Amino acid sequence: ACVFPNANVAGLTYHIGIHSGPCFGAVIGGNGAIFDLFGDTVNTASRTCSTAAVDSIQVSSVANGLILPRLREFVDPLPAVHMKGKGTMEVFGIRADADMDQPS
């Protein structure tokens, strides 16, 4: 379930941004090698996250188009936001009362 009753426990907050599209990954570094993702999709997801309100899930219009039909009732359009390097973009919010476990 995607239910967040009183998500602000002991000062802990969240904001999530979701986008979808092509990207590429690579292992970088020597001894402490890590795997990282690169590309415009990653940048847009990051911008979607950074413009999200505290304790919210915000998705781009691309990601919104991929949301399962049974979850559409939990998605609300939000005012367009200006994203650095992207311009004004349409975004959507997923309400915290979304129960992902309900059968369609």
C-alpha positions as a Markdown table, in Angstrom:
| # | Residue | x | y | z |
|---|---|---|---|---|
| 1 | Ala | 0.0 | 0.0 | 0.0 |
| 2 | Cys | 1.1 | 3.6 | -0.6 |
| 3 | Val | -0.4 | 5.0 | 2.5 |
| 4 | Phe | 1.6 | 7.5 | 4.6 |
| 5 | Pro | -0.3 | 8.4 | 7.7 |
| 6 | Asn | 1.7 | 10.9 | 9.7 |
| 7 | Ala | 4.7 | 10.5 | 7.5 |
| 8 | Asn | 6.5 | 13.2 | 9.4 |
| 9 | Val | 7.8 | 11.0 | 12.2 |
| 10 | Ala | 10.7 | 12.4 | 14.2 |
| 11 | Gly | 11.3 | 15.2 | 11.7 |
| 12 | Leu | 11.6 | 12.7 | 8.8 |
| 13 | Thr | 10.2 | 14.0 | 5.5 |
| 14 | Tyr | 10.3 | 12.9 | 1.9 |
| 15 | His | 9.7 | 14.2 | -1.6 |
| 16 | Ile | 9.8 | 11.9 | -4.6 |
| 17 | Gly | 10.0 | 12.8 | -8.3 |
| 18 | Ile | 9.3 | 10.3 | -11.0 |
| 19 | His | 10.1 | 10.5 | -14.8 |
| 20 | Ser | 10.5 | 7.9 | -17.5 |
| 21 | Gly | 12.7 | 7.7 | -20.6 |
| 22 | Pro | 16.1 | 6.5 | -21.9 |
| 23 | Cys | 19.2 | 6.7 | -19.9 |
| 24 | Phe | 22.6 | 4.9 | -19.6 |
| 25 | Gly | 24.6 | 3.6 | -16.8 |
| 26 | Ala | 28.2 | 3.0 | -16.1 |
| 27 | Val | 30.6 | 1.8 | -13.4 |
| 28 | Ile | 32.8 | 4.7 | -12.4 |
| 29 | Gly | 35.7 | 4.9 | -10.0 |
| 30 | Gly | 38.6 | 2.6 | -9.1 |
| 31 | Asn | 38.7 | 0.9 | -5.7 |
| 32 | Gly | 35.4 | 2.2 | -4.6 |
| 33 | Ala | 33.7 | 1.7 | -7.9 |
| 34 | Ile | 30.0 | 2.6 | -8.1 |
| 35 | Phe | 27.3 | 2.3 | -10.7 |
| 36 | Asp | 25.6 | 5.5 | -11.8 |
| 37 | Leu | 22.9 | 6.5 | -14.2 |
| 38 | Phe | 23.3 | 9.4 | -16.7 |
| 39 | Gly | 21.1 | 11.2 | -19.2 |
| 40 | Asp | 18.3 | 13.7 | -19.6 |
| 41 | Thr | 15.8 | 11.3 | -18.0 |
| 42 | Val | 17.8 | 11.2 | -14.8 |
| 43 | Asn | 18.1 | 15.0 | -14.8 |
| 44 | Thr | 14.4 | 15.4 | -15.4 |
| 45 | Ala | 13.5 | 13.0 | -12.6 |
| 46 | Ser | 15.9 | 14.9 | -10.3 |
| 47 | Arg | 14.2 | 18.3 | -11.2 |
| 48 | Thr | 10.8 | 16.7 | -10.7 |
| 49 | Cys | 11.9 | 15.6 | -7.2 |
| 50 | Ser | 13.5 | 19.0 | -6.3 |
| 51 | Thr | 10.3 | 20.9 | -7.2 |
| 52 | Ala | 8.0 | 18.5 | -5.3 |
| 53 | Ala | 6.4 | 19.6 | -2.1 |
| 54 | Val | 7.6 | 18.1 | 1.2 |
| 55 | Asp | 5.9 | 14.8 | 1.9 |
| 56 | Ser | 4.6 | 14.3 | -1.7 |
| 57 | Ile | 5.1 | 12.2 | -4.8 |
| 58 | Gln | 5.3 | 14.2 | -8.0 |
| 59 | Val | 5.4 | 12.7 | -11.5 |
| 60 | Ser | 6.2 | 14.2 | -14.9 |
| 61 | Ser | 3.6 | 14.2 | -17.7 |
| 62 | Val | 5.6 | 11.3 | -19.3 |
| 63 | Ala | 5.4 | 9.2 | -16.2 |
| 64 | Asn | 1.8 | 10.1 | -15.7 |
| 65 | Gly | 1.0 | 8.6 | -19.1 |
| 66 | Leu | 2.5 | 5.3 | -17.9 |
| 67 | Ile | 0.5 | 5.0 | -14.7 |
| 68 | Leu | -1.8 | 2.0 | -14.5 |
| 69 | Pro | -5.5 | 2.9 | -15.3 |
| 70 | Arg | -6.6 | 1.5 | -11.9 |
| 71 | Leu | -4.4 | 4.1 | -10.2 |
| 72 | Arg | -5.5 | 7.1 | -12.2 |
| 73 | Glu | -8.1 | 8.1 | -9.6 |
| 74 | Phe | -5.2 | 8.9 | -7.2 |
| 75 | Val | -3.4 | 11.2 | -9.6 |
| 76 | Asp | -4.1 | 14.9 | -9.6 |
| 77 | Pro | -2.8 | 17.6 | -11.9 |
| 78 | Leu | -0.7 | 20.2 | -10.2 |
| 79 | Pro | 0.2 | 23.7 | -11.3 |
| 80 | Ala | 3.0 | 23.7 | -13.9 |
| 81 | Val | 6.4 | 24.2 | -12.4 |
| 82 | His | 9.6 | 25.9 | -13.8 |
| 83 | Met | 12.5 | 23.4 | -13.8 |
| 84 | Lys | 16.0 | 24.7 | -14.1 |
| 85 | Gly | 17.3 | 23.9 | -17.6 |
| 86 | Lys | 13.9 | 22.5 | -18.6 |
| 87 | Gly | 11.5 | 25.4 | -18.6 |
| 88 | Thr | 7.9 | 25.1 | -17.5 |
| 89 | Met | 6.7 | 21.5 | -17.2 |
| 90 | Glu | 3.4 | 19.9 | -16.5 |
| 91 | Val | 3.4 | 17.8 | -13.3 |
| 92 | Phe | 1.0 | 15.5 | -11.4 |
| 93 | Gly | 0.8 | 14.5 | -7.8 |
| 94 | Ile | 0.0 | 11.0 | -6.4 |
| 95 | Arg | -2.2 | 11.3 | -3.4 |
| 96 | Ala | -1.1 | 9.5 | -0.3 |
| 97 | Asp | -4.4 | 7.6 | 0.0 |
| 98 | Ala | -3.5 | 5.5 | -3.0 |
| 99 | Asp | -3.9 | 1.8 | -2.1 |
| 100 | Met | -1.6 | 0.0 | -4.6 |
| 101 | Asp | -2.7 | -3.4 | -3.2 |
| 102 | Gln | -6.3 | -3.2 | -4.3 |
| 103 | Pro | -7.2 | -5.5 | -7.2 |
| 104 | Ser | -8.2 | -3.7 | -10.4 |
